[in-house]
Amino acid sequence: MRGAVIYLVRHGESEWNVVRRTQGQSPHPRLTDTGRAQARTAARAMLADIGPAAVEEIVSSDLVRATQTAELIAKMLGAPVRVDPRLREQSLGTLEGLSYDESYAAASALDWSDPEMRPGGGESVREVAARMSAALGVLPPDVITVVVSHGDAIRTALLAHTGQQLGTAWLEVPNGSVAVLDGSAPVRWLPVDAPVSPR
């Protein structure tokens, strides 16, 4: 039996990614056609990497763009979907719903290197790291699990996993990307050829 393996998938492109609107924990933005294609491509990449092994389950954030991604992946991997709200994106408080330009302007004076800073009165990266760690920490050992989450949440989880200081490093997590946590091995990224969008 191979050790526990976690495939961390960022949801596909959403309607708000396209119009450059800050999402945070906004629940309703849906996937675009590109986002659905990204989910299917991520599933194919995981199937190629997993080989004949079976995925135990798919655990998803409860936000629509994540659950839609998880459902598309589930159809291809043949695994059940479970929802865990701890996998949500970072809460960005009053910044949510603003255009990117508006939210960048509103947050320009904030110290983004401070892991305790709560943008828009939302959630700090320290808090995101704690809940992501809690969600990933209860996944069963010795099985393969797919986790569908969000860009900032995955970035924070990976930085915490690799021991990097929160708030001081940047890690690009495109829509539809897949990071692999495989025991004590370094984080590994699957080659995913679907169109990607940066945020």
MARPA-936775 format. One record per residue: residue number from 1; residue in three letters; z, x, y of N, C-alpha, C, O in turn. Coordinates in steps of 0.05 Angstrom, whole numbers, plus 5000, padded with zeros to 4 digits. Atoms other than C-alpha are relative to their C-alpha. Layout:
! MARPA-936775
NODE   torba   roro    n.z    n.x    n.y   ca.z   ca.x   ca.y    c.z    c.x    c.y    o.z    o.x    o.y
NODE     NUM    Ala      Z      X      Y      Z      X      Y      Z      X      Y      Z      X      Y
...
//
This chain:
! MARPA-936775
NODE   torba   roro    n.z    n.x    n.y   ca.z   ca.x   ca.y    c.z    c.x    c.y    o.z    o.x    o.y
NODE       1    Met   5000   5017   4976   5000   5000   5000   5000   5018   5025   5017   5035   5028
NODE       2    Arg   5000   4984   4976   4981   5029   5067   5022   4990   5019   5031   4967   5016
NODE       3    Gly   4978   5008   4982   5034   5027   5122   4992   4978   5018   4969   4970   5019
NODE       4    Ala   5005   5021   4981   5040   4974   5174   4979   5008   5021   4980   5031   5031
NODE       5    Val   5021   4995   4981   4979   4970   5219   4998   4977   5020   4997   4954   5011
NODE       6    Ile   5003   5021   4979   4974   4932   5285   4975   5005   5016   4970   5027   5026
NODE       7    Tyr   5024   5000   4984   4907   4917   5318   5006   4985   5026   5010   4960   5025
NODE       8    Leu   4994   5013   4974   4920   4903   5392   4974   4994   5014   4959   5012   5021
NODE       9    Val   5025   5009   4989   4863   4862   5421   5005   4987   5027   5021   4970   5030
NODE      10    Arg   5000   5015   4974   4853   4844   5494   4981   4977   4998   4959   4979   4987
NODE      11    His   5016   5024   5000   4826   4774   5502   4972   5006   5012   4969   5025   5027
NODE      12    Gly   5027   4997   4988   4752   4766   5519   5000   4992   5029   5019   4981   5040
NODE      13    Glu   5003   5007   4972   4726   4757   5589   5005   4971   5005   4996   4953   4991
NODE      14    Ser   4994   5028   4993   4753   4695   5623   4985   4992   5025   4973   5008   5039
NODE      15    Glu   5013   5010   4976   4726   4651   5678   5011   5013   5025   4996   5018   5044
NODE      16    Trp   4988   4988   4976   4775   4682   5727   4994   5030   5001   4993   5041   5023
NODE      17    Asn   5010   4973   4999   4754   4753   5707   4973   5001   5015   4969   5019   5032
NODE      18    Val   5026   5000   4988   4684   4734   5729   5001   4995   5030   4987   5009   5046
NODE      19    Val   4998   5006   4971   4704   4705   5797   5021   5017   5014   5026   5013   5038
NODE      20    Arg   4981   4981   4988   4755   4761   5808   5024   4987   5012   5030   4990   5036
NODE      21    Arg   4976   5014   4991   4816   4718   5812   5024   5010   4983   5021   5013   4959
NODE      22    Thr   4977   4988   5014   4885   4745   5794   5013   4979   4982   5021   4957   4990
NODE      23    Gln   4991   5019   5020   4909   4712   5730   5030   5001   4994   5043   4981   4996
NODE      24    Gly   4972   4999   5008   4977   4738   5710   5005   4981   4977   4991   4981   4957
NODE      25    Gln   4993   5019   5021   5009   4682   5669   4987   4973   5005   4995   4953   4993
NODE      26    Ser   5014   5025   4997   4962   4628   5695   4989   4991   4973   4975   5006   4960
NODE      27    Pro   5005   5006   5028   4953   4589   5631   4972   4991   4993   4963   4993   4970
NODE      28    His   5024   5015   5007   4886   4554   5637   4973   5013   5001   4955   5002   4989
NODE      29    Pro   5027   4989   5001   4828   4602   5650   4989   5004   4972   5003   5014   4954
NODE      30    Arg   5012   5000   5027   4781   4597   5591   4981   5023   4997   4974   5037   5016
NODE      31    Leu   5019   4979   5005   4734   4646   5558   4972   4992   5010   4965   4968   5010
NODE      32    Thr   5028   5004   4994   4663   4654   5582   4984   5004   4975   4995   5012   4954
NODE      33    Asp   5017   4993   5023   4603   4661   5535   5003   5029   4993   5004   5037   4970
NODE      34    Thr   4996   4971   5005   4611   4736   5544   5026   5005   4986   5028   5022   4968
NODE      35    Gly   4974   4997   5012   4684   4730   5527   5001   4993   4971   5014   5006   4954
NODE      36    Arg   5001   5008   5028   4669   4694   5463   4985   5020   4983   4992   5026   4960
NODE      37    Ala   5015   4979   5014   4618   4747   5444   5018   5024   4996   5016   5037   4975
NODE      38    Gln   4982   4977   5002   4670   4801   5458   5020   4995   4977   5027   5014   4962
NODE      39    Ala   4981   5006   5022   4720   4766   5411   4987   5004   4973   4999   5015   4955
NODE      40    Arg   5014   4998   5026   4668   4763   5355   4994   5030   4994   4996   5039   4971
NODE      41    Thr   5006   4972   5004   4649   4836   5366   5025   5015   4992   5025   5033   4976
NODE      42    Ala   4975   4987   5007   4722   4857   5364   5007   4994   4971   5017   5011   4957
NODE      43    Ala   4994   5007   5028   4730   4819   5298   4982   5016   4981   4992   5026   4961
NODE      44    Arg   5018   4984   5017   4669   4855   5269   5010   5029   4998   5009   5041   4977
NODE      45    Ala   4990   4973   4999   4697   4922   5291   5025   5003   4982   5028   5023   4968
NODE      46    Met   4976   4999   5017   4764   4906   5257   4993   4998   4971   5004   5012   4954
NODE      47    Leu   5008   5003   5028   4730   4883   5193   4989   5026   4989   4995   5034   4967
NODE      48    Ala   5011   4974   5009   4692   4949   5190   5022   5020   4996   5020   5037   4978
NODE      49    Asp   4978   4981   5002   4756   4988   5201   5019   4994   4977   5029   5012   4964
NODE      50    Ile   4980   5009   5020   4800   4948   5154   4989   5003   4972   5004   5010   4953
NODE      51    Gly   5012   4999   5027   4751   4948   5095   5009   4976   4983   5010   4954   4993
NODE      52    Pro   4993   5022   5018   4773   4907   5035   5028   4989   5004   5035   4969   4991
NODE      53    Ala   4973   5010   4996   4845   4899   5059   5000   4973   5014   4981   4967   5028
NODE      54    Ala   4998   5027   4987   4869   4831   5083   5019   5002   5024   5038   5016   5024
NODE      55    Val   4983   5003   4976   4898   4814   5151   5021   4979   4993   5015   4957   4985
NODE      56    Glu   4978   5019   5006   4966   4781   5143   5000   4976   5018   5001   4953   5009
NODE      57    Glu   5001   5021   4980   4964   4741   5207   4990   5010   5026   4988   5035   5031
NODE      58    Ile   5008   4994   4973   4938   4739   5278   5022   4988   5018   5027   4963   5017
NODE      59    Val   4979   5009   4982   4993   4734   5331   4989   5001   5028   4978   5022   5036
NODE      60    Ser   5012   5002   4974   4971   4711   5400   5019   4991   5022   5037   4976   5017
NODE      61    Ser   4989   5012   4976   4996   4701   5470   4993   4970   5000   4973   4962   4988
NODE      62    Asp   5005   5029   4999   5000   4626   5485   4981   4992   5023   4976   4969   5026
NODE      63    Leu   5018   5007   4978   4954   4631   5546   4972   4995   4989   4963   5008   4969
NODE      64    Val   5025   5011   5012   4886   4596   5534   4980   5022   4994   4968   5022   4972
NODE      65    Arg   5020   4979   5005   4842   4658   5541   5007   5017   4976   4989   5027   4963
NODE      66    Ala   4992   4985   5024   4883   4692   5487   4997   4983   4975   4987   4993   4955
NODE      67    Thr   5001   5017   5024   4888   4634   5439   4971   4994   4992   4965   4993   4968
NODE      68    Gln   5028   5003   5007   4813   4622   5444   4989   5025   4986   4974   5023   4967
NODE      69    Thr   5008   4975   5012   4801   4695   5428   5011   5002   4971   4996   5009   4953
NODE      70    Ala   4987   4998   5027   4850   4692   5369   4986   4981   4980   4983   4988   4957
NODE      71    Glu   5013   5020   5018   4817   4629   5341   4972   5010   4990   4965   5006   4967
NODE      72    Leu   5026   4989   5008   4748   4662   5342   5003   5023   4980   4988   5025   4961
NODE      73    Ile   4995   4978   5019   4776   4724   5308   5009   4990   4973   5001   5000   4952
NODE      74    Ala   4990   5011   5024   4812   4682   5257   4978   4989   4982   4980   4991   4957
NODE      75    Lys   5022   5011   5016   4748   4648   5235   4985   5022   4984   4975   5018   4962
NODE      76    Met   5014   4978   5013   4718   4716   5218   5018   5016   4981   5008   5028   4962
NODE      77    Leu   4982   4984   5017   4780   4749   5188   5014   4984   4979   5026   4995   4961
NODE      78    Gly   4988   5017   5021   4805   4689   5149   5030   5002   5000   5042   5000   4979
NODE      79    Ala   4971   4998   4998   4877   4696   5174   5011   4978   5018   4997   4969   5036
NODE      80    Pro   4988   5021   4983   4924   4644   5204   5008   5011   5027   5013   5035   5030
NODE      81    Val   4992   4993   4973   4942   4645   5278   5028   4990   5006   5034   4967   5000
NODE      82    Arg   4973   5007   4990   5014   4645   5304   5002   5007   5029   4991   5028   5037
NODE      83    Val   4998   4995   4971   5031   4640   5378   5028   5011   5006   5048   5001   4996
NODE      84    Asp   4975   4988   4991   5084   4683   5411   4999   5004   5030   4984   5021   5039
NODE      85    Pro   5001   4998   4971   5096   4673   5486   5008   5027   5011   5002   5033   5034
NODE      86    Arg   4992   4973   4991   5126   4743   5490   4975   5018   5004   4977   5039   5017
NODE      87    Leu   5024   4984   4998   5054   4769   5486   4984   4993   5025   4961   5002   5029
NODE      88    Arg   5014   5008   4975   5035   4737   5553   4995   5024   5018   5007   5046   5015
NODE      89    Glu   5005   4980   4979   5006   4777   5611   5025   5003   5018   5043   4985   5018
NODE      90    Gln   4978   4996   4980   5054   4805   5664   4999   4977   5020   4978   4970   5030
NODE      91    Ser   4998   5020   4979   5078   4751   5710   4997   5013   5027   5010   5033   5033
NODE      92    Leu   5005   4988   4974   5051   4766   5780   5009   4981   5023   5001   4985   5046
NODE      93    Gly   4988   5017   4979   5088   4710   5817   4980   4988   5019   4960   4975   5011
NODE      94    Thr   5017   5012   4979   5056   4690   5883   4972   5011   5002   4955   5001   5016
NODE      95    Leu   5027   4988   5000   4996   4735   5871   4981   4985   4982   4957   4987   4985
NODE      96    Glu   5018   5014   5019   4970   4691   5815   4984   4978   5014   4994   4963   5030
NODE      97    Gly   5019   5020   4988   4910   4649   5835   4986   5011   5024   4966   4999   5033
NODE      98    Leu   5013   4987   4978   4892   4695   5893   4975   5015   4991   4974   5023   4968
NODE      99    Ser   5022   4983   5007   4826   4731   5895   5010   5029   4997   5032   5035   5007
NODE     100    Tyr   4991   4972   5002   4830   4805   5877   5004   5012   5027   5024   5026   5031
NODE     101    Asp   4997   4988   4974   4819   4824   5949   5026   4990   5013   5040   5006   5026
NODE     102    Glu   4975   5011   4988   4876   4777   5972   5024   5012   4986   5043   5019   5000
NODE     103    Ser   4976   4990   5014   4924   4801   5918   5004   5029   5005   5027   5038   5008
NODE     104    Tyr   4998   4972   4994   4908   4874   5931   5012   5004   5028   5029   5021   5032
NODE     105    Ala   4990   4998   4973   4921   4864   6005   5030   4992   5002   5045   5005   5015
NODE     106    Ala   4972   5009   4999   4986   4826   5993   5019   5020   4987   5042   5022   4994
NODE     107    Ala   4983   4981   5015   5011   4880   5946   4996   5029   5008   5007   5047   4996
NODE     108    Ser   5007   4972   4992   4986   4941   5984   5024   5017   5007   5024   5041   5005
NODE     109    Ala   4977   4985   4991   5055   4960   6009   5020   5004   4977   5040   5017   4981
NODE     110    Leu   4981   4998   5022   5088   4956   5940   4998   5028   4987   4977   5041   4988
NODE     111    Asp   4999   4975   5014   5109   5018   5902   4994   4995   4970   5013   4989   4955
NODE     112    Trp   5008   5006   5027   5070   5010   5837   5010   5020   4980   5008   5016   4955
NODE     113    Ser   4988   4980   5018   5103   5073   5808   5028   4992   4992   5040   5005   4974
NODE     114    Asp   4973   5008   5005   5170   5036   5807   5000   4980   4976   4989   4958   4980
NODE     115    Pro   5001   5018   5023   5179   5005   5737   5017   4976   5003   5016   4957   4986
NODE     116    Glu   4982   5023   4995   5231   4957   5765   4988   4981   5021   4998   4959   5025
NODE     117    Met   5012   5016   4980   5184   4929   5819   4988   4975   4988   4975   4976   4967
NODE     118    Arg   5011   5026   5010   5166   4855   5811   4979   4990   5020   4985   4979   5040
NODE     119    Pro   5021   5008   4981   5098   4842   5843   4999   4970   5004   5000   4954   4985
NODE     120    Gly   5000   5029   4993   5096   4775   5879   5025   4985   4991   5025   4961   4988
NODE     121    Gly   4976   5013   5010   5167   4762   5855   4999   4993   4970   5015   4978   4960
NODE     122    Gly   5004   5006   5028   5142   4761   5783   5017   5018   4982   5041   5016   4982
NODE     123    Glu   4987   4986   5022   5159   4809   5727   4994   5030   5003   4972   5038   5009
NODE     124    Ser   5003   4971   4999   5170   4884   5726   4986   5011   4974   4987   4997   4954
NODE     125    Val   5011   4989   5024   5133   4930   5678   5022   5007   4979   5016   5007   4955
NODE     126    Arg   4978   4996   5019   5201   4947   5648   5005   4975   4984   5010   4977   4960
NODE     127    Glu   4996   5025   5014   5210   4874   5631   4977   4994   4980   4982   4984   4958
NODE     128    Val   5023   5004   5018   5140   4870   5602   5002   5017   4976   4998   5008   4953
NODE     129    Ala   4997   4981   5023   5152   4931   5559   5021   4990   4981   5018   4992   4956
NODE     130    Ala   4978   5009   5017   5217   4901   5533   4991   4976   4982   4997   4976   4958
NODE     131    Arg   5007   5023   5016   5187   4835   5511   4977   5006   4981   4976   4995   4959
NODE     132    Met   5021   4992   5018   5124   4867   5483   5011   5015   4976   5003   5011   4953
NODE     133    Ser   4987   4985   5022   5167   4915   5443   5014   4982   4981   5013   4986   4957
NODE     134    Ala   4986   5019   5017   5209   4857   5418   4980   4985   4982   4986   4980   4959
NODE     135    Ala   5020   5016   5016   5147   4818   5396   4987   5017   4978   4984   5008   4956
NODE     136    Leu   5012   4982   5020   5115   4878   5361   5020   5009   4979   5013   5014   4956
NODE     137    Gly   4979   4990   5018   5181   4900   5331   5007   4982   4977   5019   4992   4958
NODE     138    Val   4993   5018   5022   5189   4838   5288   4977   4996   4981   4980   4980   4962
NODE     139    Leu   5022   5004   5019   5121   4843   5255   5007   5013   4974   5020   5034   4973
NODE     140    Pro   4992   4990   5026   5129   4854   5181   4988   5027   4993   4965   5032   5001
NODE     141    Pro   5011   4974   5008   5121   4924   5152   4980   4997   4977   4979   4977   4963
NODE     142    Asp   5018   4998   5023   5068   4944   5102   4979   4979   4999   4969   4972   4977
NODE     143    Val   5021   5020   4998   5018   4892   5126   4982   5007   5024   4989   5023   5040
NODE     144    Ile   5018   4998   4977   4959   4888   5174   5002   4975   5017   4999   4953   5008
NODE     145    Thr   4997   5022   4982   4970   4845   5235   4982   5005   5024   4980   5027   5035
NODE     146    Val   5015   4999   4975   4923   4829   5293   5016   4986   5022   5026   4964   5018
NODE     147    Val   4985   5010   4978   4956   4818   5360   4981   4996   5024   4968   5015   5032
NODE     148    Val   5017   5005   4978   4918   4785   5417   5017   4996   5025   5034   4978   5026
NODE     149    Ser   4984   5001   4976   4946   4797   5486   4982   5005   5025   4959   4997   5025
NODE     150    His   5013   4997   4974   4926   4818   5557   5001   5028   5010   5016   5045   5000
NODE     151    Gly   5004   4972   4991   4906   4880   5596   5026   5014   5008   5032   5035   4997
NODE     152    Asp   4976   4987   4990   4970   4896   5633   5022   5001   4979   5037   5021   4976
NODE     153    Ala   4979   5001   5021   5015   4875   5575   4994   5021   4978   5012   5035   4969
NODE     154    Ile   5008   4980   5020   4976   4918   5525   5004   5028   5011   5014   5046   4997
NODE     155    Arg   4997   4973   4988   4974   4977   5573   5029   5008   5001   5035   5031   4993
NODE     156    Thr   4971   4993   4999   5049   4974   5583   5011   5005   4972   5027   5024   4969
NODE     157    Ala   4990   4996   5028   5062   4968   5508   4991   5027   4990   5007   5041   4976
NODE     158    Leu   5010   4975   5010   5018   5028   5493   5013   5024   5014   5019   5044   5002
NODE     159    Leu   4987   4978   4985   5049   5071   5548   5029   5003   4989   5038   5026   4985
NODE     160    Ala   4973   4998   5012   5118   5054   5520   4999   5011   4972   5017   5028   4965
NODE     161    His   5002   4991   5028   5095   5067   5449   4995   5031   4999   5005   5044   4981
NODE     162    Thr   5006   4972   5000   5069   5136   5468   5020   5017   5016   5017   5041   5020
NODE     163    Gly   4979   4986   4985   5131   5153   5509   4993   5009   5028   5007   5025   5039
NODE     164    Gln   5007   4994   4972   5096   5157   5576   5017   4984   5019   5025   4962   5013
NODE     165    Gln   4983   5013   4981   5135   5139   5638   4986   4975   5012   4964   4977   5021
NODE     166    Leu   5012   5025   4990   5122   5067   5658   4996   5002   5030   5013   5012   5045
NODE     167    Gly   5006   5001   4972   5089   5058   5725   4986   5025   5011   4977   5024   5034
NODE     168    Thr   5011   4975   4990   5063   5129   5730   4973   5007   4987   4961   5027   4995
NODE     169    Ala   5025   4994   5013   5003   5127   5684   4982   4976   4999   4992   4953   4998
NODE     170    Trp   5019   5022   5001   4940   5085   5681   4984   5003   4974   4976   5025   4966
NODE     171    Leu   5015   5000   5025   4905   5065   5617   4981   4976   5001   4990   4953   5004
NODE     172    Glu   5021   5022   4998   4840   5025   5618   5000   4984   4974   4998   4995   4952
NODE     173    Val   5000   5019   5023   4842   4964   5571   4979   4979   5006   4987   4958   5016
NODE     174    Pro   5021   5020   4994   4775   4927   5577   5003   4975   4984   5015   4975   4963
NODE     175    Asn   5002   5025   5016   4764   4856   5555   4987   5006   4973   4967   5019   4972
NODE     176    Gly   5011   4997   5027   4752   4854   5480   5005   5026   4987   4995   5031   4965
NODE     177    Ser   4994   4974   5012   4778   4924   5468   5021   4997   4978   5036   4978   4977
NODE     178    Val   4981   5001   5022   4818   4940   5405   5013   5027   4997   5000   5048   4992
NODE     179    Ala   4984   4976   5004   4874   4992   5401   5014   4997   4973   5023   4975   4966
NODE     180    Val   4988   5001   5026   4903   5010   5333   5026   5016   5000   5026   5040   5007
NODE     181    Leu   4974   4986   5005   4976   5027   5320   5004   5002   4970   5007   4982   4956
NODE     182    Asp   5000   4996   5029   4979   5058   5251   5023   5020   4993   5018   5044   4991
NODE     183    Gly   4978   4983   5007   5048   5084   5234   5006   5020   5022   5009   5013   5045
NODE     184    Ser   4993   4979   4981   5063   5151   5267   4975   5013   5012   4977   5031   5028
NODE     185    Ala   5025   4988   4989   4989   5166   5282   4997   4993   5029   5008   4974   5039
NODE     186    Pro   5005   5006   4972   4966   5170   5354   4985   4973   5003   4972   4964   4983
NODE     187    Val   5015   5025   4995   4937   5106   5385   4970   5006   4996   4960   5027   5006
NODE     188    Arg   5029   4997   5006   4865   5098   5362   4986   4976   5011   4995   4953   5009
NODE     189    Trp   5016   5022   4988   4811   5056   5396   4975   4996   4982   4961   5015   4975
NODE     190    Leu   5025   5006   5016   4756   5021   5356   4976   5000   5019   4979   4991   5042
NODE     191    Pro   5025   5003   4984   4685   5027   5381   4992   4971   5001   4986   4958   4980
NODE     192    Val   5008   5028   4996   4668   4958   5409   4976   4999   5019   4978   5009   5042
NODE     193    Asp   5025   4998   4985   4597   4948   5434   4994   4976   5017   4974   4976   5031
NODE     194    Ala   5005   5023   4983   4603   4880   5468   5003   5007   5029   5017   5026   5036
NODE     195    Pro   4996   4995   4971   4596   4877   5544   5029   4998   5007   5044   4981   4997
NODE     196    Val   4972   5000   4991   4662   4893   5577   5002   4995   5029   4984   5001   5044
NODE     197    Ser   4994   5003   4971   4693   4875   5644   5027   5014   5004   5044   5013   4987
NODE     198    Pro   4978   4983   4996   4746   4919   5675   5027   4987   5003   5048   4999   4995
NODE     199    Arg   4974   5013   4997   4801   4868   5691   4997   4970   4996   5017   4955   4998
//
